[in-house]
Amino acid sequence: MPLREHIATHHEGQGGEQHHERHTEQHAPPHRELMRPREQARQHHHREPRDRRYGGHAHRAAPGSGEFREQECHERNCVPIAERAREPREPRLQGTLGNARASGEATRSARMKKLKNESALFKAALLAAIEYAEKRGAVEFEPGDSASEKLLYPDIVALRRIAGVLILAALCIAGSPDAAAARDPAPDQPRVPAPVAAVRHEATPSLEWVNPYIGTGSGGGGGSDYGGTMPFVTTPFGMTNWTAQTRENRISVSSYAFEDDTIAGFIGTHQPAIWMGDYGYVTLAPEVDAVKISPDSRKLPFRHADEIATPYYYSVLVDAGHSRQIRTEITATDHCGLMRFTFPENATASVVVEATRPHIEGFVRVDPAAREIAGYNPDRMDAHLTNVSLPNFKGYFVVRFNRSLATHGVYLREAAEPGGTTAAGPNVGAYASFDTAAGRVVEAKVGTSFISIEQARANLEAEIPAWDFEGVRTQLERIWNGKLGMLSIEGATDEQRRIFYTGLYHALLYPKLISEHGRYYSAFDDQVHEGVSYTAYSLWDTFRAENSLLTLLAPERIDDMVRSLLQDYREGGWMPKWPNPSYTNIMIATHADALVAEAINKGFHGFDYQLAYAAVYKDAMTPPEGDMTRDWHDRQPGVPYEARPGLTYYKQLGYIPVDKTAESASETLEDAYDDYAVAQVARAVGRKAEYRFFVNRSHNYRNIYNSARGFMQAKHADGSWARPEEGWTEGDQWVYTYSVLHDIPGLMALMGGPDKFNARLDEHFEGGHNQHDNEPSHHYAYLYDFSGQPWKTQLRVREIADRYYKNRPDGVAGNEDCGQMSAWYIFTALGFYPLDPVSGKYMIGSPRFRKATLDLPNGRRFVVSAPASSAANLYIQSARLNGRRLDVPIVTYAQIEAGALLEFDMGPQPSKWASLWRGSPLPSFPQ
């Protein structure tokens, strides 16, 4: 029996001493298990908030048995530890184990003296732990060094005597600033899980570094120009996301904002980004005393100190008045949520289910015998943007409680009907009340669907068949640990780790899987189909890096994602530009073409290439209805779906005139890139003539370059130049002049060669023109790779990452944009970026970490090794790929997917590494 099991299960006086003596030398506790406690989400719902600690979850012995739930320990992959918060504590060890090599026998002896009254087994177990720490080499510090003591709290390894059992408790409580705030946060600070910053920093599970609050704060401005993220509990790519509702969400308003201090309920939302609307949502609100229906009357105060947010579990205490509190806990599956409410004693407890809001016609039904509230919500906040009619669209839900309903009712327009069972009309909902004398805890499963109430119930039965909150939470934790654990990093600061893994969490939320166990409702033909379907493609943003990241982290989903776009084309007539869940008339160009082409160039074969070509060809050649009679402003209400606005002029003139079509210069440049993407699909299906045609047409970017000024510039239909500020989409001439992702060498030649190219690029950065808070600027720092000055790329990417990404609620510059902002950081921290994503090539920047390992789904491993990388050593001196010298600033998708070792020698001074490389311009073919 390993020593850790012996200590956890043997009683004093039952042969423990002899058994320990035989096994101490042979069975040092495994490092991974000894030093890997779980985070704070392990507390049980009945604990008081002051009792929460973050050093691990508690495993209670059965009364009088001295036995622990070993199966639970095994499932959670951790060492059983003593209950810390609610039991009397033994005196702590003073100081930490730190680096026992430094303190030696004297320190060990001093510590042992403090335990002179303990049993021999206690002493021997402690000695073994200290010896083990010596061998592993824990955090360096000298006892009494105040600077070092900030690294670790005194209770690194402690032994507890509880119920006569001696338990080895690996209580690795981080003492970094983040962790200190987690132990005893200020009243206005959230309890973000604080990872272990102790013996083996890199061994901490990736999930424990996620800070879901990043991007949730607007700095008090209240506008939409901030991260717009929410602390979602959901699965990767899950259909329905669950979060506290601190405000009523709508277009440009998210459900949760960090600066708010009240909660009106807990929402199952499908809103993918702050500047998009929600659809088919449902809200549950726990209450005490009289039932309160309106969101304003339901609002209850909360503190971030009483809140826990992780991707797999959320918990919060709200102030219900008169010194009473309600705790809500949430976990989730792909299509369902599971909530646990703990009400105060001797209170009238209710849960209000809000089906629809004012002016939205919905339906709700209460079935007391089944303990269910079911209904639907037909709201699509973006519906006004196009003329798409979807009479069958509804967001269905089934709420099932684990307790009998003491009373119930429905409401219509905020007028309650006690005892009522059905309601239909605007602003409808229902409520269920419970007898707290029979128990303070009420659980609610919530199944969601876009197919039917019956399907919502079927989703519930399939995904949460039992009342097992802990089991569902553990399952979701495993899912996230598995996905985030694909990437491991070494040599990062706490700040960088939090940003990195939170970014990975954000990147794995979208697009959303909208199909339900083999069927899906299509918002493109208003019918239900067999198959798999995704929505929430923010393609104008995500085609740049987010989709490329998913080809590495979720390649098993790429074929279905592309098939989904092709299904949308077959069912609605076009591939969407921004489905939410249907066409929305948002943003420019047709970047679904790029996603399809990238998948083909990277070797994905699980979709119909001929159908793909038909879809992208229509995008490239068929103007939208009313093309020459509308100006096509972004979000212009009531227009037919736009494919490429101004395409008629683009085909005739080689550019889109600003006096005919809005945002024409940006549209011209991005249509040129999509032409390049269409060419790749044409080549894949053997259409050589069409391939050459679209390659040639992708040179249309040249037609709006003003050589006299050295900038891209909009034109009128008569060929005259427009004003420099005209014709742009969320940018200006500085943002768009280098937006020729597919032909940087050709652009460089157009601008007069590398010297002029670099001079204008230097002016761009040094003059404050770079706008990293929006996507068209994301590739700019990597452009120096093409122009013989890759050391400037290495410098710029470090500067941007440090400036625009922070571990705080306003830590996302601009909108997160369905993972694109985070994908830039992830790629950049790894040391490469997909400047031209369709090509399957990644431009090399500056690897941020000493080592990064990507465990690919195909079983291979891609490792980036830069042992000397640091804040000062940011410049590449030399590089090797699989041991061979690498002198070009490129690594390919094929090389990564095959598994490889990419090594960098880093230094503090710029070098000439890869400076002789020049890319080849895009060819032109004879007409």
N, C-alpha and C positions, 0 to 999 in steps of 0.2 A: 504494500500500500504506500503511495507517495506520502511524503511528510505532510503536505498541506491537507490531505484527506484525514490523515491520522489526527492532526491537531484539531480539525473541525469536528471529528466524530467521537473521539475517545474521552471518557470521563477521567477525572483524577481518581487515582486509586484503583484503576482497572487495568493495570499492566502498562500504563502509558509510558512511564519512565523507561522501562526496559525496551519497549518497542521503539521508542525514540532513539535510544542509544544505538540500536542496530541499524537504524535507517537514516540518521542525520547526514552522514557522509555520502550515502549513495543517492539520496533523493533530495537534492536542492530543488526548491520550488521552481517550476518552469517560469522563465522570465516573462513571457507573454501573458501568462495568466496571473502571476503575482502582481504585475504592474499595470493591469488593464481593468480598472474599475468602471462600472457603468455610470452614466450621467444622471442628472437629477430627475429625469422623467420616471425613475423607478419608484418614486414614492407612491404610497397607496392613497386612495381618494380621501380617507378619513383623517389623514394627518393635518395638524394645524400648520399654517404657513410658516410659523417661526421654526418648525421642526424640519423643514426641507434642507437637505445638504446634498452636495454634489460629488461626494467621494465614492459613491457606489450605491447599489440597491441592497436592501436589507433582506436577509433570509432568516425567518423566525423558526426556531425549533418548535416542534409540536410540544404542547405542555407536558412537562415531565419526562419527555422521551430523550432529549438530548440529540435528536436526529434532525437533519436539515433536508430541505427539498432538493436533493441532489439532481433530480431530473431537470428542475428549473435552472439550477446552476449550469448544467450541461447545455441546455438550450440557449442560455444567455451568454455562454462562452466566457464565464468569469468565475472568480473564486468566491465561495460563500463568505460573507462578512457579517459582522455583528450588527444588530440594530443599534444605530448610533444615537438617533434623535430622541427616542422615547424611554430609553432605559438609563438607569444611573450609570455614570461614567467612572471608569478607573482613572486615576491620575495619569496625565499624559507623560510621555517621555519628553524631557526638555532638550531642545535642539533638534536637529534632524540627523538622519543617517548619512545625508550628504554624500561625501566621498570618504568611506571608511578607510580607504588606503591612506588618506592624508592624516586622519586622526589616530589610526593604529590602535594598539592594545590599550593605551592610556584612556582613550575615549570610550572604548568598549568597556573597560573596567568601571569607569565612572557611571556609565549608564546602568551597568549591572547592579551597582550599589543601590540605585534608586528602587530596585526591585527585590531587595534582600528578603522581604517577607513573603515573596511569591514562592510557588512550588518549584521543585527542580525541573519539572517539565516546562513550566513557563519560562524559566531562565534558559533552558536548553533551546527552546523554540526561538526565543529572541536571539540567542547567539547564532543559530543557524541562519536567521534572516539577515543579521549583520554580516556574517561571512559571505552570504550570497550577494549582498549589495557590494561588498568589497570586490568580489570576482567580476561583477557586471560593470563596475565603474559608474557610479551614479553621478549626479550633478556635482561639479566641483565647487566646494566652498569650505571655508574655515569657520568653525563654530564661533559665534559672536560677531562675525562680519555682517554688519547691517545690510550692506548691499547684496550680499549673497543670500541672506535670510529672506529677501524678497522673492527668491526663486521657489522656495519650498516652505510649507508650514511645518510645524514641529511634529505633526502626527503622520509621518510618512509610513512607518510600519508600527502598528500597535497590536497589543494582545488584549483581548477582553475576556473576562470571566462572567459568563451569563448562564444562569440555570445550571451551574456546576460544570459547564463545558468551557474548555479553553479553546479559543478560536483565533486563528491567525487572520488578522484583518489587514489587507493591503489597502490602506487608506491613502492613496496618492492624491492629495489635494493640492492643486496648483496654486502657486502664490504669485503668479503674474498679475498685472493690473486687471486683466479680464477676469481671471479666476477670483481675485479678491472681491471684485464687484459681484460675482456670482454667489460667493459665500454670504456676504452681508451687504446686499446692494442698497444704495440710497433709495428713498421712497419713489423716485421718479425713474429708476433704472430697471430694465427687465432682467429676469433671471435667464440669461442665455447660458446654455451649457458651457462650462469651462473645462476644456480638455486638460488632461494630465500633462504638466510641463516638467516632469520629473525624470525618472531613471532612463527611459528610452523614449525621447520625444517623438521620434518617427513611428513608434509602434502604436501610438494612439489611433483608434479607429477614425477613419476619415469623416464619418457622419457627425462625430462629436465636435467638429470644427465649424459646422454650419451655423451661421447666425441669420435666421430668417428675417430679422429686423432690418438688414441692409436693404436700402431702397424704399423703405416704407415711410420715411419722413420727408416732408417738403420744406423743412426749415421754417415752418409757420406761414409760408406764403399762400398755401391753399390752392395754388394753380396746378396745372397738369405737367409742367416742365420739371418733373423730378422722376425718380425711379419708378414709382407707380407699382411697386411690388407689394405683395401681401404675404403674411406668414402662413402660407398654405400648409395644411395637412392633406396629403394626397399621395398617390402613387406616381412614379415616373410616367409622364404622358397621360395621367389619369383624366377621365372625362369630367368629373365634378371635383372641385376644390373646396375645402372647408376652412373658414376663418371667422374670427370675431368680426362683428359688424359695428364699427364705431361711427359710421355715417352711412346714409343711403347712397348707394353707388349709382352712377349713371355715366354717360359718355363724359370722359375727362375727370371722373371722380371714382376712386377706388373704395371698396368696402371698409378698408382698414387704413388708418393714418396714425403714425406713431405719436403725433402731438395731441391726439384726442385723449380725453380722460373719462369717457362714458362708453358703454356698450349697450346696444339696443337689441342684440340677438346674435345668432350664429348662423351664417349663411352658407348654403351650398351654391357656389357661383360658377359660372362659365365665362366670366369676363377675362379675356386673355391679356389685355394691356389697358393702361389707364385711359388712352384716347379712343378705345373701342367700347361699345356698349355691352351690357350683360344680356342674357337670354335664358328663359326657363329656370330661373333661380327659385329657391325656397329658403325660408328663414324660420328658425326655432328660437324661442325666447323663454327662458325659465323665469318665473316670477313667484312672489309670495303675496299674501293678502288678496285684495280684490284684483280681478283680471283686468289688465291694462292692454289695450289693443293698439293704439297708435304708436308708431316708432318713438315719437318724442316722449310719450308717457312711459314707455318701456325702458328708457335709458337709465342705466345704473352706473354709478361711479366705480372706477377700478384704478389700481396702481400697477405700473409695470413691475414693481417689486413682487407682486402677487401673480405674476404671469410667467408661464413657461412656454416656449415655442421651439419646436423641432419639426422636421419634415414628417415625422411619424406620430407625433403626439403634441397636443396643445392643452394647456390648463390655465384657468384664471379664476380668481376670487373676485366677485363683485359685491359691492356694499348694498345690501337690501334694506338698510335703515334699521334704526333701533338696535344697533350693535349686532346685527345679524349679517351673515354672508351666505352667498350661494356659490358653490364651486361648479364649474363646467369643465369637463374633459372631453377631448375629441380624438378619435383615430379614424382610419378610413381604408377603403379598398378602391378598386378602379371606378366603380359606379355608385358606391354607397358610403355613408358616413355612420359612425357609431358614437353616440354622445352619452356621457354619464353625468347626471346632475346630483349634487349633494345639497339638500336643502337644510335650513336650520330646524332645530327641534320645535315641535309644537307650533308649526306654521301651516297656513293654508298654501299648499304648493301647487303651481300650475305650470304648464308649458303651452305657450301660444304658438301656433303654426300659421305663419303668414304665407298665403298662397299667391296673392296678387296685390298690387299697389293701386292707388287711385287711377281711374281712367283705363285700367286694364281689366278686361272681362275674364274671369276665371271660374274655377269650380272647386268645391271642397266637400268631402263626405266623412262623417265619423261613424265608425263601426265599433260600439263599445264591447260587443262580445269578442271581437277579434283584437281588441285593444289597438285599433288602427285609425289613423287619419290619412286619407288619400285625396288627391286632387291634381289639378294641373294649372299651369301658368303659360299663356301664349305670348308673353312679352318678348319682342325682339327690338332692342333699343336702336339698332342700326337699320331697321326696316325702311325708314323714310328716305334712305340714301339712294335706293334703286326702286324700280317699278316691279320688282319680283313679288308675286302674290303667293303666299303659302298658307292656304286655309287649314291644312292639316297639321301645321306646326304647333306643338305644345311641349312644354317641359313637365313631365309627369313625376309624381312623387308618391311614395307610401311611407308613412311614419308609423312604426310599430313599437309599442311600449312593453317593458317587461313586467309592468304592474297593472292591476285592474284600475279602471278609471272610476274614481269616486263620484265625480260629476264631469260633465262635458257641455260643450255648446259650440255654436258657429257665430260668425258675424258677417255683416254686409254693410259696407260703407261705415265701418266702425260702430255699427249698432249691433250689440250682442243679442243673441237669442239663446238663453240658457236652456239646455236640454235638446236643442236643435241638432239635427244630424246632417242636413245638406244645405248648401248655399251656392248660388251662382250669380255672377254679376261682377261689377268693379269692386276692387278692394275687399276681397273675401278672405276668410281664414277660419280657423277653428281653435279650440283649446281643450285641454284635458287637465283635470285636477286630481290630486292624489292625497291620501291620508298619511301624513308623516308619522303618525303614531304607530303605523305598521312598518315604518322604515323610512329613513331620510333619503335613501338613494333611489333614483329613478333612471333607468337607461332607455334610450331611444335609438332604434335602428332607422336609418333613412335610406330607402332605395330610390334612385333617380333613373329616368328613362326619357328618351325622345320618341319611343314607339307606342307605349300604352301604359296604363296603370298596371295591367297584368304583367307587363314586362318589367316594370319597376319592382313589383313584388317578386318576380322570378329572379331578378338580379340580387335582391335581398337574400332569397333562399340559397342562391348559388354561392354568394360571396361571404355572407355572415349567417350561416345556418344555426349557430348556437349563440347563447348569451355568454360570450367569452371576451370581455373587453381586453383583458391582458393578452389573450392569444392573438387577437386581431392586431393589437399594438405591436407585439413581438414580431408577428409576420411582416408588418410594414417596415419595422426597423431593419429586419433582415434584408428586405428588398432594397432599401436605400443603402444599407451598408455594402451590399453586393455591387450596386451600380457605382457608388462613389469610390468604393475600394478598388476599382479598376485602375485608378491613378494614385500612386503614392509618391510623395516628395520628401526630400531630405535637404536640410540646410535652409529652411524657411523660417522667418520670424513668425511669432504668433499672429501678428497682423496679416501677414501674407497668407498664412494658412487659412485664416478665417475668410479672407476675400476669395481665395482660390476655391475652397470647397463650397462656399456659399454660391459662387458663380457657377460651379458645376451643378449644384441643386437647381438653380434658376434655368440653366441650359437644358436640363432634363425634364422640364415641365411641358415643353411644347415641341411639335404640335400635339394636339389633344386627340386621344383615341375616342372617337364618338360612336363606334360600333359597339354592340352589346351582345357578346357571346354568339357571334356569327351572323348577326343581322344589324342593319343600320337604317336610320331614317335619313333620307337625302333631302337637304334643303335646296336642292337644285331642280328636282322634279316633284317634290312634295309626296314622295312615295317611300315605302319600306322595301329594302333589297336585302338579298343574301350577300355576305362578304364582310370585309374589314374596311373601315373608313376613318380618316383623320380630318381634323379641322384646325383652325387657329394657326394658319401659315402666315406669318408676318413677312411675306417674301421680299419686299423692298429692303427690309432690314436683314433678314436671316439668310438670304442667299449668299451673303458676303463671307460669313464664317460659321454661324450657328449650324447650318445644314452640313457643312464640311466636318464639323466636330462630331455630329451624329453619325456620319459614315464611319468614324473610328470607334465611338462609344456604344452605338446602337445599330450596327450594320444589319442585325436581324430584323429591323423594322423598316429599312430603307425601301425595299421592294413594295411593301404595303403602302408606304407613304406616297410613292410615285403612282402606284395603282390607284390610290385614292384620288389624286389629282386627275388621272385619266377617267375615272368614274365620273367625276364632276363634269368633265368635258362631255362625256357621253350623255349624261343626264341633263345638263344645263346648256350645252352648246359651246362653252368655253372653259378652259381651265381658269380657276379663280386667281385673282391677284392678292386678295386679303379676305378669305372666307371667314364669316363670323355669324352664323354658320353658313350663310349663303353669300352671294356677291354683295359688295359694299361700296364700290366706287371710291376706293381709297388708294392713294399713292399712284405711282406712274410705272410705265413699262410693263412687261409681262415676264417677270422673273421666275415663274414656274418653268419657263423654257430652260433657264440656267440650272434649276434643280434636276430636271430630267436629263439634261446633257451631262451634268456632273456625275449622276448615277451611272450613266452609260460609259463614260470615260473611265470610271473607277471599277468597271467590270460587274455591275449588278445586272442580273438577267431575268429577274422574276416578274417581269411585266412585258406587255406587248410592244415591241419596238415600232411596229408599223402603226399601231394606234398612237403611240407617242409622237411619231413624226406627223401624223395627221393633225394632232392637237397643236404642236408648235408651229406647223406650217400655217394653220388658220390664224394663230396669233400674229404671225409675221406678214400675212398677205391680205387679211380681210379687215377692212376698217369697221369700226363700230357704227351702229345705226346713228344717223344724224351727224356724221363726222365733220362735215363742212358747215353745219349750221349751229353748232354749239361751241363754246369756248373751253369747256371741260375743266372747270375749276375743281380742285380737290374737294371732296365731300359735297359737291353740288347736288342738292336733293333731287330725287325723282327722275334721274336719268337712266336710260337703258345701260346695261352693263358695258363698260368701256374695255375694250381690248387694248389697243394702242391709240389713244386720242391723237388726232392729227396724222394718222398713218397715210391718208390720201395724199397729203402734201409731202410727207416723207418720201413716198414712192416717186412723186413727180419731181421734187426739187432736190432731194438728197438731204433735206433738213426740214424741221417743222417751224413755220414762221410764227413769231411771237404775236403778230397782229391778227392771227387766225386761231391760235390755240394757246391756252394758258400753260405756263411752265415749260415752254417749248425747247429751250436750250438744254435743260436737264433731261427732258424726254428724248431729245435727239441723241444725246450721249448714251443714255441707258438702252434705248432701242438698238443702238449700234452694238452694244454688248450682247443683247439678246439675239441679234442676228448671228453673231459669232456662235452663240449657243445652239441656235437652230442648225447652223452649218455642221456642228458635231453630230447632231442626230441624223441629219441627211447622210453624212458619211457612214454612219453605223448601219444604215439600211441600204447602202449601196447606191445612193443617188448622187453620183459624182457631179453632174451638171448643177444640181441644186446646191451642193456643197460649195462649189466655186462661186455661184451666184451670191450666196449669203456671206461667204468670206469677203467678197468684194464689197457688198453693201455694208459690212461691218466697219469699213473705212469711212463711213459717212461722218464720223467725228471730225474729220479734217475740214468739213465744209463750214464749221462754225468757229474755226480758229482764226483769230485776228492777229496776223503776224506783226502788224504795226504796233500793237499793244502788248503782244505776248500773252494773251489770255483767250480762253474760250468766250464767245459772246453771242447773244441771240441776234437773229436776223429777221427782217421783215420779208414778206412774200416777194417784194421787188428786188431783194438781194442787198438792200441797204442795212447797215448795222443799227441795232436798237441801242438804247441806253445800257450801260454796263450792268446796272442793277436789275434789269428786266429779264424775265424768262427762267427763273430758278425755282427749284423745289427745296425749301428748307435749307437754303444756302446762298452762296454768291459766287462771283467769278473765281475767288480764291479756292473755294471748296470744290468747284467742279472742273477747273482747268486740267487737273491731273486724273480725271475720272474716265480713264481709258484702260480699264483693267486688262483687257485682252491684247493690248499692243503698246506696252510702255516703250519698247525700242522705237517703234514707229512714231510715237508721240515725241520722243526725245529728238529724233531727226527733224520733225516738224518744227520744234522749238529752237532749232539751230545747233544741236549737239549737246554733249554732256556738260560743258561749262555753263551754258545759258540755262540748261535744265536745272543744274545744281544751284545756280545763283538765285533763280526764282524760287526754288524749293527752300533755300536758306531764308529768303525774305519771308516766305510763307510762315515758317516757324518762328523766326526771330521778331517778326512784326506782329505777332499775336493773332494771326489769321487762322490758325488751326482750330477746328471746332470738333474735338473728339466726342463731345456730347451728342453728336449726330453721325449717322452711319457713313455718309459719303466721304468723311475724312479718315475712316478707319485704316485705310491702306497707305496713307501718305508717308508715314515714318519708314515704311519698307521700300520706298522708291529709290533710296540711295543705293540699294543693292544693285540696281540696274545701271547706275551712272558712275561706277568706279569708286564710290565712297561708302562702302558698307559700314565703316566705323561710325558714321553718322546715324545710320539706322540703329546700330547698337546703343548709341547714346539716347536717341529720341524715344525709342520704345521704353527704355527705363524711366525717362522723365515723365512720359505720359502715364505709365502705369502708376507711378508714385503720386502723381498730381490728381488723377481723376478717379481713383479707386480707394475707398476708405472703409474701415470696419466700423461703421456707424449708420444710423438710420438714413442720413442723407448721403450715404457713401457711394451712390451711383450718379454719375454726371448725366443729366438728361434722363430719358426713359430707358428702362431696361430692354424694352423691345423684344420680348419673347426669347430672351437668352442671347441676343447678339452682342450686347455690351459685355456680358460675361464671357462669351466665347472669345472675344478679342483678348481679354485678360488671360484666359486659360492658355490659349495658343502662345501668346507673347511670353508668358511665364515659362512655358515649356521650351521656347527658343525658336519657334517657327510660326508662320502665318500664311493662310491661303489667299494671297493677293488676287490671283485669278482662280477662283474655286473650280470653274469648269475644267481647267487644265489638269487637275490632280497634282499640281506642284505647290510646294510650300516654300516661301522665302524665309531664310534664316535671319533671326534677329540676335538677341542676347539671352541665352538661357539664364533664368533667374535663380535656379536652385542648384545645389551641388549635384543632385541626382533626382531624376524623375523617371518613374517606371510606369508604363502603360501595359497592363495585362489585357491583351486583346481577346475578344470572344472566340477567336479561332484557335486559342490555346497558345499563341505565340506571344512574345514579349518584346516591346520596343523600349529601349533605355536611352535616356539622354544623360550623359555623364559630364559634369563640369566641376571637378573637385575644388577648384580654386575660385569659383564664382562667389562674388560678394558685392556689397554696395560699391566698393572701389574697383574691384576687378570685373568690370563690365565689358571689356573689349576682348574679342576673339583673337588669339594669336595664331592658332592653327586648329585644324579639325580633322577627324578621321571617321569614316563610316565602315564599320566591321573591320577595323584595323587598317584600312587603306586610306591614304591621304585624300582629303576632300578639299578641293580648291574652288568650288562653286558654291554660291549661297543658296543652295536648293536641296531639299529632300523631297522625295515623291511619295504619294500615297502607296504605291506598290511596294516601295522600300519599307515603309512603316508597317504595312499589313503583313509583310513577309517576316517581320521580326528582325530587329537589328540593334546594334550598339552604335550610337552617335556620340562621339567624344569631342570635347572642346578643351583646349588649353586657354585659360583666361588670364588677363593681366590688366594693370591700371592705365596703360597707355594705348592709344590707337595703333593699329598695325595695318599692314597692307594686305592682310588675308582677304582673298577672293576679290581683290580690287581690279584684277585684270579681266574678270569675266564680263561679257556683254551678251545680253540675250539677242535672239534673232527676231527681226520685225515680222509681223504677220504678212504672208505673201499676198500678192495681187495676181489675179489670173486674167488672161486675155478675154475680152468680151466675145 
